[in-house]
């Protein structure tokens, strides 16, 4: 439960217990606490800006009742699907997540699907919902990656880079959790500014998120040693998805700016209401 983590070139050493405390005999892990903190801060940010979109706090929390369980299920299904060679012979572990086995891409996909279904049911402007959700996701992702630091996981291969991280006395490796956290922090600051000053159409922030996160994740995933692969192809699932996200985001962005639409939905439905309200 305890990891010795150091950054030799920086002279930093940490002794980290994965267990934060015990409650009624049940261990409460820092991993869950950090993920919860990222979620709460993300929701807090969204709630702070919710009226700018034409939505309300009540609508936000109603949507979260759909999105939260969907993201959890999506994160687990995604991981299990691409590790089916293991889970097919360990069916008793399908629902066991205390030892890991959650994929962030699956969580994001699950959450966005739930938001889209909720928006369709309530007849809301779904691109506008995706915009504000994207900024909340970036906050959750930049904080949530520090849970990987606590667990000494999701790192890259050996490196001589000055940020190299040693785990329990091993050779320095790429701290990919840190790279992604910093990338998402810069992305949040940049996209937040765009949302305040250069918003041209509903859905623009979501497309910026796809392009920014996809670009960073494609590069960072190539450094990691724990990637999920498509069968025996050697193709990293997250890199493939990241490339698709960047291409789709950039293509749709160019089309929207060229046609001067007010909402992303007008690309396939010219009569779509650009307003965020019901």
C-alpha positions in Angstrom: 0.0 0.0 0.0 3.0 2.3 0.4 5.1 3.6 -2.6 8.4 5.4 -2.5 8.3 7.9 -5.4 11.1 10.3 -6.2 12.2 12.8 -8.9 16.0 12.3 -8.7 16.9 15.3 -10.9 14.7 17.6 -8.9 15.8 16.2 -5.5 12.2 15.4 -4.5 11.2 12.3 -2.5 7.8 11.1 -1.4 6.6 8.2 0.7 2.9 7.7 -0.2 0.4 5.4 1.4 -2.4 4.7 -1.0 -4.8 4.4 1.9 -6.0 7.8 3.2 -7.8 6.4 6.3 -10.0 3.5 7.4 -13.7 3.8 8.2 -15.5 1.0 10.0 -12.8 -1.4 8.8 -13.0 -0.2 5.2 -10.0 1.4 3.6 -10.6 4.7 1.9 -8.1 5.3 -0.8 -6.6 8.6 -2.0 -7.4 7.5 -5.5 -11.1 7.8 -4.9 -10.7 11.0 -2.9 -8.8 12.7 -5.7 -11.2 11.5 -8.4 -14.1 12.8 -6.3 -12.3 16.2 -5.8 -11.8 16.5 -9.5 -15.5 15.7 -10.1 -16.7 18.3 -7.5 -14.5 21.1 -8.8 -15.6 20.3 -12.4 -19.2 20.5 -11.4 -18.6 23.6 -9.3 -17.1 25.4 -12.3 -20.0 24.3 -14.6 -22.5 25.4 -12.0 -20.8 28.8 -11.7 -21.1 29.4 -15.5 -24.4 27.5 -16.1 -26.6 30.6 -16.5 -24.3 31.9 -19.3 -25.5 29.0 -21.4 -29.2 29.5 -20.8 -29.5 26.5 -18.5 -30.1 26.3 -14.8 -28.5 24.6 -11.8 -31.5 22.4 -11.4 -31.1 21.2 -15.0 -27.4 20.6 -14.4 -28.0 18.3 -11.4 -30.8 16.5 -13.1 -28.4 15.8 -16.0 -25.7 14.6 -13.6 -28.1 11.9 -12.4 -27.8 10.5 -15.9 -24.2 11.3 -16.6 -22.4 10.1 -13.5 -23.6 6.4 -13.5 -23.2 6.3 -17.3 -19.6 7.5 -17.0 -18.7 4.9 -14.4 -20.3 2.1 -16.5 -18.6 3.4 -19.6 -15.2 3.6 -18.0 -15.5 0.0 -16.8 -17.0 -1.4 -20.0 -14.3 0.2 -22.1 -11.5 -1.3 -20.0 -13.1 -4.8 -19.9 -13.8 -4.8 -23.6 -10.1 -4.3 -24.5 -8.9 -6.6 -21.8 -11.4 -9.4 -22.6 -8.6 -11.9 -23.0 -8.2 -11.6 -19.2 -11.7 -11.1 -18.1 -13.2 -13.9 -20.2 -11.4 -16.3 -17.9 -11.9 -14.2 -14.8 -15.6 -13.5 -15.0 -15.8 -13.1 -11.2 -13.8 -9.9 -11.5 -16.0 -8.2 -14.1 -17.5 -5.8 -11.5 -14.4 -5.5 -9.3 -12.8 -2.1 -9.6 -11.0 -1.7 -6.3 -7.8 -2.9 -7.9 -8.2 -0.6 -10.9 -9.7 -1.2 -14.3 -11.3 2.1 -15.3 -10.6 3.8 -18.6 -11.0 7.6 -18.8 -12.0 7.5 -22.5 -14.8 5.1 -21.7 -15.9 7.4 -18.9 -15.9 10.5 -21.2 -17.8 8.6 -23.9 -20.4 7.3 -21.4 -20.9 10.8 -19.9 -21.4 12.5 -23.3 -23.8 9.8 -24.4 -25.9 10.4 -21.3 -25.8 14.2 -21.8 -26.9 13.8 -25.4 -29.8 11.5 -24.4 -30.8 13.8 -21.6 -30.7 16.8 -23.9 -32.7 15.1 -26.5 -35.3 14.0 -24.0 -35.6 17.6 -22.7 -35.3 19.2 -26.2 -32.2 21.1 -25.3 -29.4 22.5 -27.4 -27.0 19.5 -27.1 -23.9 21.3 -28.6 -24.3 24.0 -25.9 -24.5 21.2 -23.2 -21.3 19.6 -24.6 -19.5 23.0 -24.5 -19.9 23.5 -20.8 -19.4 19.8 -20.0 -16.1 19.9 -21.9 -14.6 22.5 -19.5 -15.8 20.5 -16.5 -14.2 17.4 -18.0 -10.9 19.1 -18.4 -10.9 20.1 -14.7 -11.8 16.6 -13.6 -9.1 15.1 -15.9 -6.3 17.4 -14.9 -6.9 16.7 -11.2 -7.9 13.1 -11.6 -4.5 12.2 -13.1 -2.9 12.8 -9.7 -4.7 9.7 -8.5 -2.3 7.8 -10.8 0.6 9.4 -9.1 -0.6 8.2 -5.7 -1.0 4.6 -7.1 2.4 4.9 -9.0 0.7 3.8 -12.2 0.0 5.0 -15.7 3.6 6.0 -16.2 5.9 5.7 -19.3 9.0 3.9 -20.1 12.5 4.6 -18.8 13.9 8.1 -19.5 16.8 10.5 -18.9 14.5 13.5 -19.0 14.9 15.8 -16.0 11.3 15.1 -14.9 12.0 11.4 -14.8 10.2 9.7 -11.8 11.6 6.7 -9.9 9.2 4.3 -8.3 10.4 2.2 -5.4 14.0 2.7 -6.3 13.6 1.8 -10.0 15.1 3.5 -13.0 13.4 6.9 -13.8 10.4 6.7 -16.1 8.2 9.2 -17.8 5.6 10.7 -15.4 2.9 10.6 -18.0 0.3 11.4 -15.4 2.1 14.8 -14.9 2.4 15.5 -18.6 -1.3 14.9 -19.1 -2.3 16.9 -16.0 -0.2 19.9 -17.2 -1.5 19.6 -20.8 -5.1 19.6 -19.5 -4.3 22.6 -17.3 -3.0 24.6 -20.2 -6.0 23.4 -22.3 -8.5 24.5 -19.7 -7.0 28.0 -19.4 -6.9 28.4 -23.2 -10.4 27.0 -23.9 -11.8 28.9 -20.9 -10.5 32.1 -22.5 -11.9 31.2 -25.9 -15.3 30.6 -24.3 -15.2 34.1 -22.8 -13.9 36.1 -25.7 -14.0 34.3 -29.0 -17.2 32.1 -28.9 -18.5 31.9 -32.5 -21.0 29.1 -32.3 -22.6 26.5 -30.0 -20.4 23.4 -30.0 -17.1 25.3 -30.6 -15.8 24.7 -27.1 -16.5 21.0 -27.4 -14.6 20.8 -30.7 -11.7 22.7 -29.1 -11.7 20.1 -26.4 -11.6 17.2 -28.9 -8.7 18.8 -30.7 -6.7 19.8 -27.6 -7.2 16.7 -25.5 -6.9 14.4 -28.5 -3.6 15.9 -29.6 -2.0 15.6 -26.1 -3.4 12.2 -25.4 -2.1 10.8 -28.7 1.5 11.9 -27.9 1.3 10.9 -24.2 -0.2 7.5 -24.9 2.8 6.7 -27.0 5.0 7.0 -24.0 2.9 4.8 -21.7 3.6 1.2 -20.8 0.1 0.1 -19.8 -1.9 0.9 -23.0 -4.9 -1.0 -24.1 -4.5 -2.5 -27.6 -6.9 -3.6 -30.3 -6.3 -7.4 -30.1 -2.9 -8.4 -31.3 -2.5 -5.5 -33.8 -0.2 -3.4 -31.7 -2.5 -0.4 -32.2 -3.1 1.5 -29.0 -6.9 2.1 -28.6 -6.5 5.5 -27.0 -4.1 6.7 -29.8 -6.6 5.7 -32.4 -9.5 7.4 -30.7 -7.3 10.5 -30.1 -6.4 10.7 -33.8 -10.1 10.3 -34.7 -11.1 13.1 -32.2 -8.5 15.5 -33.6 -9.5 14.9 -37.2 -13.2 15.1 -36.5 -12.9 18.1 -34.3 -10.7 20.1 -36.8 -12.9 19.1 -39.7 -16.1 20.2 -38.0 -14.5 23.4 -36.7 -13.5 24.3 -40.2 -17.0 23.6 -41.7 -18.7 25.6 -38.9 -16.5 28.6 -39.3 -16.8 28.5 -43.1 -20.5 28.3 -43.1 -21.0 30.7 -40.3 -23.4 28.5 -38.3 -24.7 29.5 -34.9 -24.7 26.0 -33.5 -22.9 22.8 -34.6 -26.2 21.1 -35.1 -27.0 23.3 -38.1 -24.4 21.4 -40.1 -27.0 18.6 -40.5 -30.1 20.4 -39.5 -30.2 23.9 -41.0 -33.4 24.8 -39.0 -31.9 23.9 -35.6 -32.5 26.5 -32.9 -29.1 28.0 -32.0 -30.4 29.1 -28.5 -29.3 27.1 -25.5 -32.7 27.4 -23.8 -35.5 24.9 -24.0 
